[in-house]
């Protein structure tokens, strides 16, 4: 659900590269809250979400908890981390 009230149900996520998990560890927000790494990683690997022009950390931060959980599980599945 974006700021205009539009629901975005279709998206695309690419496979993660090592750098996608390394770069967030350097971010000061992650140093003060390690859970924030998930937000940064997903903002790097989710390449499309509905009609949104870009997916950035603010978009990921504002997802409903169940949607965030779905993306985390999907990330783990496609990257064979389960």
Buried (B, 14 or more C-beta within 10 A) or exposed (E): EEEEEEEBEEBEBEEBEEEBBEBBEEBEBBEEEEEBBBBBBBBBBBEBBEEBEEBBBEBBEEBEEEBBEEBEEBBEEEBEEE
